């Protein structure tokens, strides 16, 4: 009859408050694992048709992925100089993970989380119900172009942060989004954007494993040369975003590091890469003969059930926007 009853939870003050915060951080990281991993591995993980097998695999990774993502959260906010009254904007959030630090550090300011889709907003609100001891942020659903219309007139922020912001925006659309973001920056605002890009495609991973026999290696090397620019697309987008910010007066600094991972090659992942409508297959088929495409499929299939090496390049863009110059006073 007492099963499921909660007899004790950490309080809000002292060591109990600290323990409660750590518990909420771990739980938020676990809740974030599936959504953030899909965003992080990008081309490799989210390409192709939806498959419940991949979702089950993601669920099995929650513990380890949660710990890894929590370390990334710490990297994102390392040495942040918070003030209690600071206002914080989190762009295009898929989870609450990146908002945990500002929620704890800015009780007199406020945190606004932008969800780029109704589905993301629903996920965020569901996480808020589970993480019930967090201060409640404002969650808004809006595209980059419509963000200002959803905020209070004149509202600005001392901190703006995101994981993979403005993905897919190019040219004038990206320029307009960065101009709007800059208009939302308070004098002296700080910016932190985290980008993660896979460094190995399937062929690169097979080469890292040993590359098969001598007859396979030339094909794998040729396919790796095709994969590299395909994988680097998001990285080029990050550079274009930084160029726009620099033109708008932001002072920018890059920090980068690499992380080694493993990706399980199961039936779900094979479908993501090799299904008829998979972007990876489409990319290769434009430059390989049908015979070479078939050989490549066979080489990948031979490694079913194995764990392929993967490397992620993380890039953290830190920005600051100078305070507006003081207006000159009356001369004597």
N, C-alpha and C positions, 0 to 999 in steps of 0.2 A: 504493500500500500504506500510505502514511503519511497519506492523506486522513482528516480527522476527528480526528487526534491533537492533543492540547493540549500545546504545548511550553512555555508560560509562563502563569502566573496570578499576579496580585498577591498578595503575602504579607500577613501579619496586622499588621505593625508599620510605623511611620513613614509615609512618603508612599505606599508600596505598600498599606498598610492603608487609608488614606484613599481611594485610588483604587478599591480593591476595594469599599469601602462605597458609593461613588458609583455604581459599576457595578451593584451589587445594588439600589440605590434606583431607578435607571432601569429595570432589568429588572422589578422588582416593580410599578412604575407601569404598565408595558406589560401585564403579566399582569392587572393590576386593571382595565384600561380597559373591557372588555366588561361585566363584572359591575357595576362602579361606575356606568357611564353609564346602565345600565338602572335602577338604583336612583335615580340623580340626576334623570333626566327623568320618572320616575314615571308619572303619568297619561298623558303624551304618548307615551312610548316603550314601556311595558310593557302597554298596553291591547290587548285583542283576541287573536286566535289566534297561536300561535307561527308564525314564518315564517323559513325558512332565508335568504331574501333579506336580511332585516334583520340576521341574524347575520353574513352576508358583509360587509354595510356596516360593521358594528361592527369587524370584523377590519381593514378598510382604515383605520380611524381610530386604530389602536393607537398609532402614533408620536405624533401630535398630542395625542390624548387622554391618553396617558401623561404627556407634559410638563405638560399642564394639571392633571391630577390630582396630580402631584408638587408643583405650586405650592399646591394645596389642602392637601396633607399638611403643607407648611411653615407654612401659615396656622393649621392646627389646633394645632400644637405650638409656635408662636412664643412665645419667652420662657418656656418651661416650665423651672421650677427643679428639675431632677432631682437626686436623691441616688442613689448607687450601690446602696443597699440598698432602694430603693423597690419596692413591688409594684404591678403595673399590671394592670387588667382592661379588656379591649376587648370591648364588647358587640356582638352580632349582626353579626360581621364577615363580609363577602362576599369579602374579599381580605386579604392581609398588609400592604397599603400603610400603613394607619393604625398598625400595630404596629412599623414599622421603627425609629422614633426611640426608643421605650422599650426595644426589644430591644438597641439599641446603648448606651443610657445607664444601664441598671440591671442590670449583670452580677451583682451580689450579691443582688438582689431576685428578680424573676421576672415573667414576663408570662403571663397567662392569657387566651386568646382564646375567647370564646363563639361557637359557630356555631349559628344558629337552626334549621338543618335538616341532615340527613345529607348532602345534596348540597353545601351550603356547606362542611361539614367535609371532604368528599372533595376539593373544590377547594383548600382551604387546605393540606391535606397534600400535594397534588400540587405546589403552589407551593413548599412547604418543601423538596421534593426538588430542585427547580430552583435555589432560592436556598440552596445548601448551606453557604454560609459564615455564615449567620445563626445566632445562638444559638437553640436550639430552644425555642419556647414550649409551654405546655400548651394543647392544643385540646380543648375539651369541647363536646358536643352537648346542648343543653338549651333549653327554652323559658324565658321570663322567670320563670314561676312555679316552675320546677324548678331554677333555677340554683344556689341555696344547697345543695341536696341533692347536687350534683355536686362541690362543693368540700370541702376539708378542714374539719372542725369548727372554728369560730372563725376561719377564714381571713378576713383583711381586706386592703384595698388603699389605698395612698396616692394612686393616680390611677385614675379611671374615665373612659373615653372611648368614643365611638361616633359613627358616621355614621347618621343617621336611626334612633335607637333607639325601640323600642316602637311602631313604626308600626302603626296599626290598633287599638291598645289604647285603650279609653275607660272612663270611669266607674270602677266599683270595681276592674276589672282593672288599669287604669292606676295607681290609687291603691295597690293591693297591690304592683305591680311597683316603684314608687318607694320604698315602705316597705322592701322587701327590698333594693333597691340601697343605701339609706341604712344599713341594718344591716351591709352589707359594707364601708362606708367606715371606714377607720382614723381616729383622732383627727387633725384637721387635714387631711383628705383634700381633693383637688382634683378637679374634674370638668370635662370638655370634651366638649360635644355639638355636632356640625356638622349643620345642616339646609340643604337646597338645594331651592328651589321654583321651577318654571317660571312666568314672568310672562305669557307669551303663548300662547294657544291658536291653532288654525288661523285663525280669523277675525281675531284680533288681529294675527297675523303678516301676513295679507293686507292689512289696513289699514296696517300699517307699511311694506309694499311700495308702497303708493299707493292701494290699495283699489278698483281697477277704475273703472268709469264711475259717473256720479251715481246710476243706478238700482240699482247694487249696494250702495252705501255704507249706506243705511238697514238693509238686511238684515244686512250684516256687523257693524254697530254693535249690532244687536239680539242677534245670536249672541254677540258679544264679552261682552255683559252676562250671558249665560247661562254662558259659559265661566269667567268670573272667579271666582265662588264655587266652581265645580267644581275649578279649579286650586288654589284656596286651602285646600282641605281639609287637606293635610299641614301647612300653616302654622298652622292653628288647633290641630292636634294638638300642635305644638311649644309653643304658648302654654299649653295645658292641662297639658302635662308640667311646664313651668316653675312653674306655680301649685302643683302638687302638691309639687314639691321645696321651694319657699319655705315651704310649710306645715310641712315636715319639718325646718326649721331651716337650710336651705342659703342662703348669701348669693350672689346671682346677678348677673351682668352680661352684657348682650348686645352683640355686635359684629356689624355687618352690612355687606355690600357687594354690588354687582351686577356680573355678568359677561355680556358680549355673546357670543353664539354664533350658529352657523347650523345648520339642520337640513335635510338633503337630502330633498326630497319625491319619493321613488321609489315603485314599486309596493308594496313591503313596508309603507312608512309609510301609504300610502293604505288598505291593508287593515286596518292597526291602528286607523285612525280610523273607517272607513266600513263595515266588514264587519257583517253582520246582528247579530252578538252583541258588537260592540265597545262598551265603556262610553261612549265619546264620542258615538257615534251614539244610544245609548239616552238619554243626557242631553239631547241636542238634540230628539229625537223626542217627548219629554214636553212640550215647550213650543213646538214649531214645527208648522205645518200640513204635511201631506204635500207640498203644492206648494212651500212654502218650504224644506222639507228637500231636495227634489230640486234646487232652485236652488242651495242651499248646496253640495251634492255637486258640481254642475257647476262652480261657481266654484273649488272646491279642485282638481278634476281639470284645470282649465285651466292650473294651475301645476305640473303633473307635470314632474319633471326639474329644477325650479328649487331654489335654496337659500333657505329661508325664515329670516328673522331670528328669533332667540330671545334671551330675557334670563333669566338665572337669578339669583334672590336668595339669597345665602348668609347664613345666620345662625349665629353661633358663640355658644353658651351656655357661659359660664365660671362655675363654682361653687366655693365653698369651704365646708367644714363645720368649725365651730369645734371646738377640742379640748374634750373633756369636762372640766368643772371639777375641780380637784384636791380630793381628799377632805380635810376639815379634820383636822389632827393633834391629838394630845392637848393639852389646855390645861394651862398650868402651875399 
